[in-house]
């Protein structure tokens, strides 16, 4: 699956979808797809990523307390 880095606009390949769906994990490993060579896997914060269309990631993927109302 591919997402977009909201700060640079580069596409990133998600290396472990389980990390992406886990709201307890604030970061996940991705590989940047900018340029001809594949980048090395790096860990980035989920809040920095969005779908290629510009939509943010679902709240249930990034916030473990998304159902709690204070």
ZADRENVEX-384787 format. One line per field, with one value per residue: residue in three letters; x, y, z of N, C-alpha, C in turn; residue number from 1. Coordinates in steps of 0.1 Angstrom, whole numbers, plus 2048, in hexadecimal, padded with zeros to 3 digits. Example, Ala and Ser with C-alpha at 12.3 -4.5 7.8 and 13.67 -1.06 7.14 Angstrom:
# residues 2
semi <- (ala,ser);
n_X <- (884,880);
n_Y <- (7C7,7EA);
n_Z <- (84E,847);
ca_X <- (87B,889);
ca_Y <- (7D3,7F5);
ca_Z <- (84E,847);
c_X <- (884,881);
c_Y <- (7DF,800);
c_Z <- (84E,84F);
vextor <- (1,2);
This chain:
# residues 70
semi <- (unk,unk,unk,unk,unk,unk,unk,unk,unk,unk,unk,unk,unk,unk,unk,unk,unk,unk,unk,unk,unk,unk,unk,unk,unk,unk,unk,unk,unk,unk,unk,unk,unk,unk,unk,unk,unk,unk,unk,unk,unk,unk,unk,unk,unk,unk,unk,unk,unk,unk,unk,unk,unk,unk,unk,unk,unk,unk,unk,unk,unk,unk,unk,unk,unk,unk,unk,unk,unk,unk);
n_X <- (808,804,80C,80C,825,81D,82C,841,835,83D,838,834,83C,82A,838,830,811,803,80E,805,7E9,7E8,7DE,7ED,807,81B,82C,838,848,854,85B,86A,85F,86B,87D,894,8A0,899,891,8A0,891,87F,874,857,841,81E,80C,817,811,7FA,7DE,7E4,7D1,7CF,7C0,7BD,7CB,7B6,7A7,7A6,7BC,7D2,7CD,7C9,7B5,79E,783,77C,76C,772);
n_Y <- (7F4,817,836,85A,872,88D,8A3,8A4,89B,884,862,846,824,80D,7F8,7E5,7DD,7D7,7E7,800,7FE,7FC,80E,813,816,830,835,829,812,81B,81E,835,841,852,85C,847,832,81A,824,821,80F,823,831,842,85B,855,86A,87B,870,86A,861,85C,86C,882,880,87D,863,84A,851,83C,82D,83C,846,839,83E,845,842,84B,864,883);
n_Z <- (800,7F9,807,80D,815,827,82B,818,800,7F4,7E9,7FE,805,818,82F,843,847,85F,873,86A,86E,889,8A4,8BB,8B4,8AD,898,878,861,842,81F,80B,7EA,7D8,7BD,7A9,7B6,7CF,7F0,810,82B,842,861,868,875,879,877,865,84D,831,81C,7F8,7EB,7FB,812,835,84B,859,879,88B,885,88E,8A8,8C7,8D9,8CC,8CE,8E7,8F9,907);
ca_X <- (800,80C,807,813,82A,816,836,849,82D,842,831,83B,836,828,83E,829,803,7FF,812,7FC,7DC,7E9,7DE,7F7,814,81B,835,838,853,850,866,866,85F,870,88A,895,8A5,891,897,8A1,885,880,869,851,835,812,806,81D,80C,7ED,7DC,7E8,7C7,7D0,7B7,7C5,7C9,7AA,7AA,7A7,7CA,7DC,7C9,7C3,7AA,795,775,77A,768,775);
ca_Y <- (800,823,842,866,87A,89A,8AE,8A5,897,878,856,83C,817,808,7EB,7DC,7E2,7D5,7F4,80A,7FD,7FC,81B,814,818,83E,835,81D,811,81D,820,840,83D,85D,859,83A,828,818,829,818,810,82D,832,84F,85D,853,877,881,869,86C,85A,864,876,88D,87E,878,855,849,853,82F,828,845,84A,82E,842,84D,840,851,872,889);
ca_Z <- (800,7F8,80D,809,81F,826,82B,80C,7F5,7EE,7EC,806,806,826,830,84C,849,86D,87A,865,874,898,8AA,8C6,8AE,8A7,88C,870,858,834,815,801,7DC,7D1,7B5,7A2,7BF,7DB,7FC,81C,834,84D,86A,868,87D,871,876,859,841,82D,80F,7EC,7E7,805,81E,841,84F,862,886,892,882,895,8B6,8CE,8E1,8C2,8D3,8F4,8F9,914);
c_X <- (809,804,80F,818,824,820,83E,841,832,839,83A,834,835,82E,837,81B,7FE,803,809,7EF,7DC,7E9,7E8,805,814,823,833,844,84E,85D,862,868,864,87D,889,898,89B,898,898,895,888,873,864,844,828,80B,80B,818,7FE,7EB,7E1,7DE,7C7,7C7,7C0,7C2,7BD,7AF,7AD,7B5,7D5,7D9,7C3,7B7,79F,787,772,777,76A,76B);
c_Y <- (80C,82E,84E,86D,888,8A5,8B0,8A2,88B,86C,84D,82F,812,7FA,7E1,7E2,7E1,7E2,7FF,80A,7FD,80A,81E,817,826,83F,828,81D,812,81E,82B,83C,849,85A,84B,82F,826,81D,81E,819,81A,82C,840,84F,85C,861,87E,87B,86B,863,862,86E,882,88B,879,869,855,84A,846,828,830,848,83F,831,84A,84B,847,860,878,895);
c_Z <- (800,800,808,815,81D,826,81E,7FF,7EE,7F2,7F4,805,814,826,839,84E,858,875,876,86C,883,89D,8B5,8C1,8A7,89B,884,866,84A,82C,80B,7F3,7D3,7CA,7AF,7AC,7CB,7E8,806,824,840,855,86B,871,874,86E,869,84C,83E,820,804,7E8,7F0,811,829,844,859,871,88E,88F,88A,8A3,8BD,8D6,8D8,8C6,8E0,8F2,907,916);
vextor <- (1,2,3,4,5,6,7,8,9,10,11,12,13,14,15,16,17,18,19,20,21,22,23,24,25,26,27,28,29,30,31,32,33,34,35,36,37,38,39,40,41,42,43,44,45,46,47,48,49,50,51,52,53,54,55,56,57,58,59,60,61,62,63,64,65,66,67,68,69,70);
